[in-house]
Amino acid sequence: MASSTLPWSGLWKTVWGLIPSPETDGRILVALDDSISTKVGKKIFGCETVFDHAAKSNQCKYPWAQNIVSVGLLKQIKGRWACLFLDFRFYLPLKTIQAKKETATIRGEVIPFQTKMTQAGTMLIGIAEHYSSCPILAVTDSWFGNNGLWKPVYNAIGNRFNILSRLRCNNVLYDRPEKRKKGQRGRNKKYGQRLGSATEMAKTVQKEAKSYTVNLYGKQRAVRAYGCVVMLKTLKRPVQVVWVFRRTQWIALFSTDLNLSVTQMIEYWWKQARHATSQHSG
């Protein structure tokens, strides 16, 4: 998997074609995340001193490692969720490439710089082109769940592409604009009344939360959640937001796919979060 010389593009397409029934509820679920793989050798391709935000107190915060942006197919098999890798990219910071370090070269040539957003978008577009008749739902964390990923991929794929992501607690939400009245002057409003940040709304909607039964970790579990459709300025479009309340904490999820149910959003995202945790823990 760490080879920089294998013809991955052709190999991945062959693998994609061998997957039987990749759809879940009529869509392709793709988990997107970045992870690090620590190394010892100083000449291994893709290695650099990187900051590990998930490092424990007894672990090095700046290990010598490969930083890998990867996508995987989320699929439920015999009642449990699995993640099958579909593609990956080695990420190197611009300073490493500009310095023409040996770890940034393939057969003596320095690789071109790409941001993580560009790498992620390229992989998603490639998968969407292969599964040309299926909607694509990218399930990711809040780092990728913004316009930097949404805009280029949506422009390339169109309405077949949607995002399911964790919502930042300081994101401000707005009501949907009221319908234009007959004879009203001026331009149409893009946003309705300000509803508050995700944190402010969590305090308001917690009393209205309902109990839902979802499949988490292979078992049917009851969770309290509340969902509604609001406007999100960072994407400039309506999104469905779901607050999930636990005993002392809460999280907010959002999706550009307004047809997803509350239980679907929770199940899909929780599998991605579990996959990301296993990546960072080695």
C-alpha positions in Angstrom: 0.0 0.0 0.0 2.9 2.4 0.6 4.4 2.0 -2.8 4.8 5.2 -4.8 5.6 3.5 -8.1 2.7 1.0 -8.6 0.0 2.0 -11.2 -2.6 2.7 -8.6 -5.1 4.4 -10.9 -5.6 1.3 -13.0 -5.4 -1.0 -10.1 -8.1 0.8 -8.1 -10.5 0.9 -11.1 -10.1 -2.9 -11.4 -10.9 -3.3 -7.7 -13.9 -1.0 -7.9 -15.3 -3.1 -10.8 -15.0 -6.3 -8.6 -17.1 -5.0 -5.8 -20.6 -6.6 -5.8 -23.5 -4.3 -5.0 -21.5 -1.3 -3.6 -24.7 0.8 -3.0 -26.3 1.3 0.4 -29.9 2.6 0.2 -29.4 3.5 -3.5 -26.2 5.6 -3.0 -22.4 5.1 -2.7 -21.2 5.9 0.8 -17.6 7.1 0.8 -15.7 7.7 4.1 -13.1 10.4 3.7 -10.3 11.1 6.3 -6.6 11.6 6.7 -4.3 9.6 8.9 -0.6 9.2 9.7 1.6 6.1 9.4 4.8 6.4 11.5 8.0 5.2 9.9 11.7 4.7 10.9 13.6 4.9 7.6 14.6 8.5 6.7 14.4 7.9 2.9 10.9 6.5 2.7 8.7 8.3 0.2 6.0 10.6 1.6 7.6 10.9 5.1 7.9 14.2 7.0 7.8 15.4 10.6 4.0 15.9 11.1 1.9 17.0 14.0 -0.3 14.3 15.4 -3.3 15.9 17.0 -4.6 12.5 18.2 -1.3 11.6 20.0 -1.7 10.3 23.6 0.2 11.7 26.5 2.9 9.0 26.2 3.2 9.4 22.4 5.3 11.7 20.3 3.4 14.7 19.0 5.6 15.2 16.0 6.4 11.8 14.6 8.3 10.9 11.4 5.4 9.6 9.3 3.5 9.5 6.1 0.3 11.7 6.0 -2.3 9.8 4.0 -5.6 11.1 2.7 -7.8 8.1 2.0 -11.3 7.2 0.9 -13.2 4.0 1.6 -16.5 2.4 0.8 -18.9 2.1 3.7 -20.9 -1.1 3.5 -23.0 -3.0 6.0 -22.1 -6.7 6.0 -24.0 -9.2 8.1 -25.3 -6.5 10.4 -21.9 -4.8 10.9 -20.4 -1.8 9.1 -17.2 -2.3 7.2 -14.9 0.1 5.3 -13.1 -1.0 2.1 -10.4 1.3 0.9 -11.0 2.7 -2.6 -8.1 5.2 -3.1 -5.5 7.2 -1.2 -2.9 10.0 -1.7 0.3 10.9 0.1 0.2 14.4 1.4 3.4 16.4 1.7 3.6 20.1 2.8 4.6 22.7 0.3 7.9 23.5 2.2 9.0 19.8 1.8 8.3 19.9 -2.0 10.0 23.3 -2.5 13.1 22.0 -0.6 13.2 19.1 -3.1 13.7 16.5 -0.3 14.4 12.9 -1.3 11.1 11.9 0.4 9.2 14.0 -2.1 10.6 12.5 -5.3 9.6 9.6 -7.5 12.4 8.3 -9.7 14.3 11.5 -9.2 11.4 13.9 -10.0 9.8 16.1 -7.4 6.0 15.5 -7.1 3.7 18.5 -7.7 2.1 20.0 -4.6 -1.6 19.4 -3.9 -3.7 20.4 -0.9 -5.6 17.8 1.0 -8.8 19.3 -0.4 -7.6 18.9 -3.9 -6.5 15.3 -3.3 -9.8 14.4 -1.7 -11.8 16.1 -4.5 -9.8 14.3 -7.2 -10.5 10.9 -5.6 -14.2 11.6 -5.1 -14.6 12.7 -8.7 -12.8 9.6 -10.0 -15.1 7.4 -8.0 -18.1 9.2 -9.2 -17.0 8.9 -12.8 -16.6 5.1 -12.3 -20.0 4.7 -10.6 -21.6 7.1 -13.1 -25.2 6.2 -12.4 -25.1 6.3 -8.5 -25.3 9.2 -6.1 -22.2 9.8 -4.0 -22.4 10.6 -0.3 -19.0 11.7 1.2 -19.0 11.0 5.0 -16.3 13.0 6.7 -15.3 15.1 9.7 -15.7 18.9 10.1 -12.2 19.5 8.6 -13.3 18.4 5.1 -17.0 19.3 5.5 -16.8 22.8 4.0 -16.9 24.7 0.7 -13.3 23.8 0.0 -14.4 20.3 -0.8 -18.0 20.8 -1.7 -17.7 23.4 -4.4 -15.1 21.8 -6.8 -16.6 18.3 -6.5 -20.2 19.6 -6.9 -19.2 21.6 -9.9 -17.7 18.4 -11.5 -20.4 15.9 -10.4 -23.5 17.9 -10.0 -26.5 16.9 -8.0 -25.2 13.3 -7.6 -22.8 14.6 -4.9 -23.7 15.2 -1.3 -21.8 15.6 2.0 -22.5 14.2 5.5 -20.2 15.8 8.1 -19.9 16.9 11.6 -21.0 20.5 12.2 -18.6 22.9 13.9 -20.1 24.2 17.2 -19.6 27.8 16.2 -21.2 27.5 12.7 -24.1 30.0 12.5 -27.4 28.7 11.2 -30.3 30.6 9.5 -33.9 29.8 8.8 -34.9 29.3 5.2 -36.0 32.5 3.4 -39.7 33.3 3.3 -41.5 33.0 -0.1 -41.5 36.2 -2.1 -44.7 38.1 -1.9 -46.4 39.3 -5.0 -45.3 42.8 -6.0 -42.4 42.8 -3.5 -39.5 45.0 -4.5 -35.8 44.1 -4.5 -33.9 40.8 -4.8 -35.0 37.6 -3.2 -33.5 36.9 0.2 -31.0 34.1 0.3 -31.3 33.5 4.1 -34.1 33.8 6.6 -33.8 34.9 10.3 -30.7 34.1 12.2 -31.3 31.1 14.4 -28.0 31.1 16.3 -24.8 28.9 16.4 -25.0 25.1 16.6 -24.2 25.5 20.3 -27.0 28.0 20.9 -29.5 25.9 19.0 -28.5 22.8 20.9 -29.8 24.3 24.1 -33.1 25.2 22.4 -33.9 22.0 20.6 -32.7 19.6 23.3 -36.2 19.6 24.9 -37.7 18.6 21.6 -35.3 15.7 21.0 -36.9 12.3 20.3 -35.7 8.7 20.8 -34.5 6.9 17.8 -33.3 3.3 17.4 -30.1 3.1 15.4 -27.6 0.3 14.5 -24.3 1.3 16.3 -21.4 -1.1 16.8 -23.5 -4.1 15.6 -26.4 -3.5 18.1 -29.7 -1.7 18.0 -29.3 1.3 20.4 -31.6 4.1 21.5 -30.3 7.6 21.0 -32.0 11.0 21.6 -31.8 13.3 18.6 -33.5 16.3 16.9 -33.3 17.2 13.2 -34.4 20.1 11.0 -33.6 21.8 7.7 -31.7 25.2 7.9 -29.5 27.4 5.8 -25.7 27.2 6.1 -23.8 30.2 4.9 -20.5 28.3 4.5 -22.1 26.2 1.8 -24.7 28.8 0.7 -27.4 26.2 0.6 -30.1 24.4 2.8 -28.8 21.5 4.8 -30.3 19.0 7.2 -28.9 19.3 10.7 -29.2 16.6 13.4 -28.2 17.1 17.0 -27.4 13.9 18.9 -27.6 14.2 22.7 -25.8 12.0 25.1 -25.7 12.1 28.9 -23.4 15.0 29.2 -22.3 15.9 25.7 -23.8 16.5 22.2 -22.7 16.6 18.6 -24.3 18.1 15.5 -24.2 16.6 12.1 -25.3 18.1 8.8 -25.9 16.8 5.3 -26.6 18.5 1.9 -28.8 15.5 1.2 -32.2 16.5 2.5 -33.7 13.1 1.8 -31.6 11.4 4.5 -33.5 10.3 7.7 -32.2 11.1 11.2 -31.2 7.4 11.7 -29.4 7.2 8.4 -27.3 10.3 9.2 -26.4 9.0 12.6 -25.5 5.4 11.4 -23.5 6.6 8.4 -21.5 9.2 10.3 -20.8 7.0 13.4 -19.2 4.4 11.1 -16.9 7.0 9.6 -16.0 8.3 13.0 -15.1 4.8 14.2 -13.1 4.2 11.1 -11.2 7.5 11.7 -10.5 6.5 15.3 -9.0 3.2 14.3 -6.8 4.9 11.7 -5.3 7.3 14.3 -4.9 4.6 16.9 -2.7 2.6 14.5 
